Amino acid sequence: MATVTRAHLTEAVYEEVGLSRNESAELVESVFGEIGKSLESGETVKISSFGSFYVREKGERVGRNPKTGDEVPILPRRVLVFRPSHVLKERINRSLSPKSGE
């Protein structure tokens, strides 16, 4: 399974849009920067036909050390959550279903 990196995204922008490689890299960084700033300020980021990113507050809770079984307090924190759109879910599931005629 391959991992998509900033370099892959930059190359895709370069090939699809026709910007220079440097301009493509700046565009990708700019988009990630805006997404990051929005999430840091508590906003939800929605990308049509892709999904939504949002920050969720998790409260303090008690966990267990898996080796010893000892209870350990887990401090409150903020976590990033991604919720895929129905369009993306359908595309993913369609790619897993067997092709007709096989």
N, C-alpha and C positions, 0 to 999 in steps of 0.2 A: 504494500500500500504506500503510495507516494504522499509526501507532505507538500502542500502549496506554500511557498515562501514569498516574501516581498519581492525577491528577484523574479520569481515566476510571474507574479502580478505585473511587475514593471515590464517584463518582456511581452506579456499579453497586451498591455496598453500600447506599447511600442508597435507591435504588429497590427493590432486592430484599428487604432486611432491614427497612427502615423506621426505621432510626436517623436522628437529625438529621444534617445535613451535617457539622457539627463532630465529632460522635461517629463518623461514618463515616470521616472523615479521620484521627482519632486511632486507630481500629481498624486501618486500612491501615498507618499509620506504625508501630504496635506490632508488627504481623505482620512487616513488613520489618526492624524492629529486632531481633526475635528470630531471624529467619533469618540476618541479618548477624552477630550475636553467636555463633551456633552455628558458622557457617562460619569465623569468625576463630579460634575455639578448635579448629578441625580436625575438627569433627563433620560427618557427612553429614546433609543435610536431605532427607527423603523426603516427598513429597506424593502421597498415594494417587490413582491414576488420572491423575496429571499427570507426575511424574518425580522425579528426584533431583538435588540440587546437591551437589558436593563440591569440595574443594580438592586439587589435585595438585601435587606438587613436581616442578619441571623442573630438571634438572641443567645445569651449564655446558656450552656447546657452541660450535663455531665456525660463524659465519654469513658471508655475503658481502654487501658493499655492492653493490646491483644496478647502480649507475651506474658504479663503478670496478672492480668485481670483487675489491677488496681483502678479505682475510679480517678479520673483526671478531669478538672474543670476545663471546658473549652470556652474561651472568651468570646464575647460578641464580636461580630465582624460583618463586613460587607462583601458580598460575592457577586460576580458577574454571571448573568443568566442569559442564555440564548434560546429563543423560542422560534422554531422554523415556521415559515408560512405554509398554508395548505398547498400552495403551488409547488414549493420546494419539496414537501413531503410526497406529493404525487409523483414528481419527477424521479425522486429517489426510489420509491416503491415500484414505479413503472420499469426502471432499469433493472430491478431484481426479478421481475416476473418473466417466465419463459416466453420466448418469442413464438408467435403463432406459426404453426406449420412444422414445429420441431418435435 
